Amino acid sequence: MRTRILVSAAIGLFAGIYCWLMLHHFHQGAGDFTWAIWLVRDLVARQNPYDRVTQLYPLPAALFALPFAWLPLPVAGGFFYGASSALLALGLTRHGYRKLFVFLAYPFWAGTLTAQWTPLLFAGALFPLFLPATMAKPQIGFPVAVTRLTKIGFGACAVVLALSFLLLPRWPWLWIAHFGEYQRFIPLLVFPGPLLLLALVRYRDKDTIFLLLAAAMPQRWFYDTFILWLIPQSRRQILWTALISWAAGIWRWYHIPHTFNEVGRVSVICMYLPMLAVILSRWIHSKKQQTLARLPSSAI
């Protein structure tokens, strides 16, 4: 356990410092985390947080921003991303260290540029007490919550939701009014996104449900796909899916997308289709095992 904590702390420290450097260098404030900090500051100032233009975060996000709300914005973003990464690393090392290779995936590093929530949402799948983080960014967290829900996780979500209503009872209606400002793409509807329906050959597999739910959610950028690394389990699967994901980073380096559908198409090709391949490879393997089981022992 001591080694796990040290390794996780080292990963969190590196991720947090790198995130802070990126936020500071590009003058991004706390990046995407800024909106959650403003939720807290507006509530403390007894102001309606949804009077801010493009305040797209539900009120539960404020509870996660509370420990960082009074820090300088780039520092707050770095602390948040680093703490989320450390927590994720601790969960991933519960049964060994091979799953730490998920940190090589491009979406994780894309998230450092704007202090994204996906490492914390990923961690919420591993620690039920942190499952309420999925309510802070529900369009990404919903697939995690639905497929990883436990009694503890449900109870934690209920407590956080109750606290949010105590703070501002009418926040859902105020939040919903901003939905039209969210620019997005839906992976399943962006070609070749419909190919993801091939995963239904394993319709009883929890990862199939997770993949299709994620593909049906509105998204904005490559960092939103980091949660997909809940799907691969072996070191080989994690490594080759992470390697392919960097094609999106190379594309972005040389190309400025003109529409969110462009981003969606590259996300599908570089992140979603590799995860489909992981699921289909399991189906093929299971079919081979069933075929071998039917053969007489003399034929084998």
Long-range contacts (C-beta under 8 A, 24 or more apart in sequence): 4-90, 4-93, 4-94, 5-90, 7-89, 7-93, 7-97, 7-100, 8-86, 8-87, 8-89, 8-90, 8-93, 9-86, 11-85, 11-86, 11-89, 11-100, 11-103, 12-82, 12-83, 12-84, 12-85, 12-86, 12-87, 12-89, 13-82, 13-86, 14-82, 15-81, 15-82, 15-85, 15-86, 15-103, 15-112, 15-119, 16-78, 16-79, 16-81, 16-82, 16-83, 16-85, 17-78, 17-82, 18-112, 19-77, 19-78, 19-81, 19-82, 19-112, 19-113, 19-115, 20-74, 20-75, 20-77, 20-78, 20-79, 21-78, 22-112, 22-113, 23-73, 23-74, 23-77, 23-78, 23-113, 23-114, 23-115, 24-74, 26-113, 28-74, 28-77, 28-113, 28-114, 28-115, 29-73, 29-74, 29-77, 30-68, 30-73, 30-74, 30-76, 30-77, 30-80, 30-115, 31-77, 31-113, 31-114, 31-115, 31-116, 32-114, 32-115, 32-116, 32-117, 33-65, 33-68, 33-76, 33-77, 33-80, 33-81, 33-115, 33-116, 33-117, 34-73, 34-77, 35-61, 36-61, 36-62, 36-64, 36-65, 36-136, 37-65, 37-68, 37-69, 37-73, 37-76, 39-65, 40-65, 40-66, 40-69, 41-69, 43-167, 43-168, 44-69, 48-168, 48-174, 49-168, 50-171, 50-174, 50-175, 50-177, 50-178, 53-181, 54-178, 54-181, 55-175, 55-178, 56-175, 56-178, 56-181, 56-182, 57-136, 57-137, 57-175, 58-135, 58-136, 58-138, 58-164, 58-171, 58-172, 58-175, 59-164, 59-167, 59-168, 59-171, 59-175, 60-132, 60-135, 60-136, 60-160, 60-161, 60-163, 60-164, 61-135, 61-136, 61-137, 62-164, 62-167, 63-132, 63-160, 63-163, 63-164, 64-120, 64-133, 64-136, 77-114, 77-115, 78-115, 80-115, 80-120, 81-111, 81-112, 81-115, 81-116, 81-119, 84-117, 84-119, 84-120, 84-123, 85-119, 87-119, 87-120, 87-123, 87-127, 87-130, 88-119, 88-120, 88-122, 88-123, 88-126, 91-123, 91-125, 91-126, 91-127, 92-126, 94-126, 98-234, 98-235, 98-238, 99-233, 99-238, 101-235, 101-238, 101-239, 101-242, 102-226, 102-229, 102-238, 102-242, 104-238, 104-239, 104-242, 104-243, 105-226, 105-229, 105-241, 105-242, 105-245, 106-222, 106-242, 106-245, 106-246, 106-248, 106-249, 106-270, 107-222, 107-223, 107-224, 107-225, 107-226, 107-228, 107-229, 107-245, 107-271, 108-223, 108-226, 109-249, 110-221, 110-222, 110-223, 110-249, 111-223, 111-226, 114-223, 116-223, 116-224, 116-226, 117-141, 118-223, 118-224, 118-226, 118-227, 119-226, 121-227, 122-226, 122-227, 122-229, 122-230, 124-148, 124-153, 125-227, 125-230, 128-152, 128-153, 128-156, 129-153, 129-156, 130-156, 131-156, 131-157, 132-156, 132-157, 132-159, 132-160, 132-161, 135-160, 135-161, 139-184, 139-217, 139-218, 139-219, 140-214, 140-217, 140-219, 140-224, 140-227, 142-213, 142-217, 143-210, 143-213, 143-214, 143-217, 143-227, 144-210, 144-227, 144-230, 146-209, 146-210, 146-213, 147-206, 147-209, 147-210, 147-213, 182-218, 182-220, 183-220, 183-260, 184-218, 184-219, 184-220, 184-260, 185-218, 185-219, 185-220, 185-260, 185-261, 185-263, 185-264, 185-267, 186-215, 186-216, 186-217, 186-218, 186-219, 186-264, 187-214, 187-215, 187-216, 187-217, 187-219, 187-264, 187-267, 187-268, 187-272, 188-212, 188-215, 188-216, 190-261, 190-264, 190-265, 190-267, 190-268, 191-265, 191-268, 192-265, 192-268, 192-269, 192-273, 193-264, 193-268, 193-272, 195-273, 195-276, 196-268, 196-272, 196-273, 196-276, 198-276, 198-280, 199-276, 199-279, 199-280, 201-280, 201-283, 202-279, 202-280, 202-282, 202-283, 205-279, 205-282, 207-231, 207-278, 207-279, 208-279, 211-272, 211-275, 211-276, 211-279, 214-272, 215-268, 215-272, 219-264, 219-267, 220-260, 220-263, 221-263, 222-248, 222-249, 222-252, 222-263, 222-266, 222-267, 222-270, 222-271, 224-267, 225-267, 225-271, 225-272, 228-271, 228-272, 228-275, 231-275, 231-278, 231-279, 232-275, 232-278, 237-278, 240-274, 241-271, 241-274, 241-275, 241-278, 244-270, 244-271, 244-274, 245-270, 245-271, 245-274
